[in-house]
Amino acid sequence: MIPTEFDYKRASSLDEAVSMLVASGGEGKFIAGGHSLVPLMKLRLSEPSLLIDIARIPDLAGIREKDGKIEVGAATTHHAVETSDLLRRLAPVVAEAAGEIGDPQVRHRGTLGGSLAHADPAADMTAVMVALDAEIHLKGPGGWRAVRAADFFQGIFTVDMAEDEIIAGVQFAPVQAAAYAKLHQKASHYPIVGVCAVLQASGGTVQSARVAVTGASTHAQRLPEVEAALAGKALNQATIDAAAAVAGSGLEDINSDIHASAAYRRAMVKVFTRRALERAAARA
Ligand SMILES: Cc1cc2nc3c(=O)[nH]c(=O)nc-3n(C[C@H](O)[C@H](O)[C@H](O)COP(=O)(O)OP(=O)(O)OC[C@H]3O[C@@H](n4cnc5c(N)ncnc54)[C@H](O)[C@@H]3O)c2cc1C
């Protein structure tokens, strides 16, 4: 279908992007890669009268180290994340997960900020950011604020972001003992289920773990039952198997659609939790 008529403006700074959005009186929308928004507009599920292009705002794309943390700008494409030497060195799970998104076309246009703002229940990077305990940095007319990823994703396509705010980027600590495992939907490569595991281990014992799932329910969220089954235990196959066996027991409203039934997804949460934990453990 053809979208409804809209105007197009290109913002040259974060402040200008926010001002344009406020001036649109609720009728405008940011566009970054357009890979989620444009399909919605073609279906007329979204009918903005103004598109504000944020893809070329200087410094909104980029990956850098700052104060011992890693910052990724919102307009950074999945391809740039996938191929970043800095991420491959300091947080390989992030680059690997980005490389699992869609296909090369999607990865060259789609952006990290767009993916997080859109909050598709099956987006890959939402679970990765939750497991990394990343901070999402937002700017609005009133200034800056930071939201932890676990608090940012609240429901289906629902995030803690005001109508007049923009995601500027994300920040997280370097991490090695982490892995992402997903069951690809064959056509789009969206995860039917995706699990990201981050382990803190020393002397062969798991000190703590953060494990997050996407695709299974309304939004990316942690699996506290898995984390509890790992904490304080010897890091070995028996511990991983026991933790994977309880994965998803706390999840409500498991998705059921043409791609997979709720029962199948529930079974796959366990399988992909085990795979993510095994890969993370191999790096611990
Ligand atoms: C065929 C296909 C396959 C795909 N496969 C996968 C997959 O396997 N895994 C996966 O995770 N995703 C997948 N995607 C989605 C893809 O990753 C999108 O790029 C992503 O979800 C949205 O990013 P975007 O930059 O294109 O955002 P856009 O479409 O430009 O915007 C999406 C929404 O976010 C808002 N927005 C964008 N940037 C910001 C910002 N900085 N601040 C505030 N709001 C903002 C927009 O206003 C809009 O509401 C697929 C998409 C397609 C078309």
The ligand as an SDF file (V2000), in Angstrom:
LIG
                    3D

 53 58  0  0  0  0  0  0  0  0999 V2000
   12.8710   -7.8220    6.5060 C   0  0  0  0  0  0  0  0  0  0  0  0
   13.2380   -7.3480    7.8890 C   0  0  0  0  0  0  0  0  0  0  0  0
   13.8860   -8.2330    8.7410 C   0  0  0  0  0  0  0  0  0  0  0  0
   14.2220   -7.8160   10.0330 C   0  0  0  0  0  0  0  0  0  0  0  0
   14.8190   -8.7090   10.8670 N   0  0  0  0  0  0  0  0  0  0  0  0
   15.1320   -8.3420   12.1190 C   0  0  0  0  0  0  0  0  0  0  0  0
   15.7620   -9.2530   13.0240 C   0  0  0  0  0  0  0  0  0  0  0  0
   16.0940  -10.3920   12.6990 O   0  0  0  0  0  0  0  0  0  0  0  0
   16.0170   -8.8080   14.2830 N   0  0  0  0  0  0  0  0  0  0  0  0
   15.7100   -7.5380   14.7040 C   0  0  0  0  0  0  0  0  0  0  0  0
   15.9580   -7.2090   15.8550 O   0  0  0  0  0  0  0  0  0  0  0  0
   15.1410   -6.6510   13.8600 N   0  0  0  0  0  0  0  0  0  0  0  0
   14.8510   -7.0180   12.5960 C   0  0  0  0  0  0  0  0  0  0  0  0
   14.2780   -6.1090   11.7400 N   0  0  0  0  0  0  0  0  0  0  0  0
   14.0270   -4.7340   12.2250 C   0  0  0  0  0  0  0  0  0  0  0  0
   15.2550   -3.8640   11.9940 C   0  0  0  0  0  0  0  0  0  0  0  0
   16.2540   -4.2050   12.9220 O   0  0  0  0  0  0  0  0  0  0  0  0
   14.9390   -2.3570   12.1390 C   0  0  0  0  0  0  0  0  0  0  0  0
   16.0200   -1.7130   11.6310 O   0  0  0  0  0  0  0  0  0  0  0  0
   14.7500   -1.8290   13.5220 C   0  0  0  0  0  0  0  0  0  0  0  0
   13.7770   -2.5180   14.2250 O   0  0  0  0  0  0  0  0  0  0  0  0
   14.3280   -0.3640   13.4820 C   0  0  0  0  0  0  0  0  0  0  0  0
   15.4190    0.4300   13.2010 O   0  0  0  0  0  0  0  0  0  0  0  0
   15.3190    1.6160   12.1430 P   0  0  0  0  0  0  0  0  0  0  0  0
   16.5560    2.4250   12.2820 O   0  0  0  0  0  0  0  0  0  0  0  0
   15.0070    1.0610   10.8150 O   0  0  0  0  0  0  0  0  0  0  0  0
   14.0960    2.4720   12.7480 O   0  0  0  0  0  0  0  0  0  0  0  0
   12.9270    3.2660   12.0070 P   0  0  0  0  0  0  0  0  0  0  0  0
   12.0970    2.3240   11.2100 O   0  0  0  0  0  0  0  0  0  0  0  0
   13.4800    4.4580   11.3100 O   0  0  0  0  0  0  0  0  0  0  0  0
   12.1220    3.7610   13.2950 O   0  0  0  0  0  0  0  0  0  0  0  0
   11.4210    2.8440   14.1020 C   0  0  0  0  0  0  0  0  0  0  0  0
   10.7110    3.6110   15.2300 C   0  0  0  0  0  0  0  0  0  0  0  0
   11.6750    4.1380   16.1490 O   0  0  0  0  0  0  0  0  0  0  0  0
   11.6060    5.5610   16.2130 C   0  0  0  0  0  0  0  0  0  0  0  0
   12.9940    6.0090   16.3260 N   0  0  0  0  0  0  0  0  0  0  0  0
   14.0130    5.7060   15.4760 C   0  0  0  0  0  0  0  0  0  0  0  0
   15.1680    6.1850   15.9780 N   0  0  0  0  0  0  0  0  0  0  0  0
   14.8690    6.8120   17.1470 C   0  0  0  0  0  0  0  0  0  0  0  0
   15.6320    7.4960   18.1330 C   0  0  0  0  0  0  0  0  0  0  0  0
   16.9770    7.6450   18.0350 N   0  0  0  0  0  0  0  0  0  0  0  0
   14.9810    8.0140   19.2090 N   0  0  0  0  0  0  0  0  0  0  0  0
   13.6530    7.8640   19.3450 C   0  0  0  0  0  0  0  0  0  0  0  0
   12.8750    7.2310   18.4530 N   0  0  0  0  0  0  0  0  0  0  0  0
   13.4750    6.7000   17.3620 C   0  0  0  0  0  0  0  0  0  0  0  0
   10.8760    5.9950   14.9500 C   0  0  0  0  0  0  0  0  0  0  0  0
   10.1820    7.2160   15.1430 O   0  0  0  0  0  0  0  0  0  0  0  0
    9.9190    4.8240   14.7380 C   0  0  0  0  0  0  0  0  0  0  0  0
    8.7970    4.9760   15.5800 O   0  0  0  0  0  0  0  0  0  0  0  0
   13.9290   -6.4880   10.4560 C   0  0  0  0  0  0  0  0  0  0  0  0
   13.3140   -5.6030    9.5770 C   0  0  0  0  0  0  0  0  0  0  0  0
   12.9740   -6.0100    8.3110 C   0  0  0  0  0  0  0  0  0  0  0  0
   12.3160   -5.0350    7.3870 C   0  0  0  0  0  0  0  0  0  0  0  0
  1  2  1  0
  2  3  1  0
  2 52  2  0
  3  4  2  0
  4  5  1  0
  4 50  1  0
  5  6  2  0
  6  7  1  0
  6 13  1  0
  7  8  2  0
  7  9  1  0
  9 10  1  0
 10 11  2  0
 10 12  1  0
 12 13  2  0
 13 14  1  0
 14 15  1  0
 14 50  1  0
 15 16  1  0
 16 17  1  0
 16 18  1  0
 18 19  1  0
 18 20  1  0
 20 21  1  0
 20 22  1  0
 22 23  1  0
 23 24  1  0
 24 25  2  0
 24 26  1  0
 24 27  1  0
 27 28  1  0
 28 29  2  0
 28 30  1  0
 28 31  1  0
 31 32  1  0
 32 33  1  0
 33 34  1  0
 33 48  1  0
 34 35  1  0
 35 36  1  0
 35 46  1  0
 36 37  1  0
 36 45  1  0
 37 38  2  0
 38 39  1  0
 39 40  1  0
 39 45  2  0
 40 41  1  0
 40 42  2  0
 42 43  1  0
 43 44  2  0
 44 45  1  0
 46 47  1  0
 46 48  1  0
 48 49  1  0
 50 51  2  0
 51 52  1  0
 52 53  1  0
M  END
$$$$
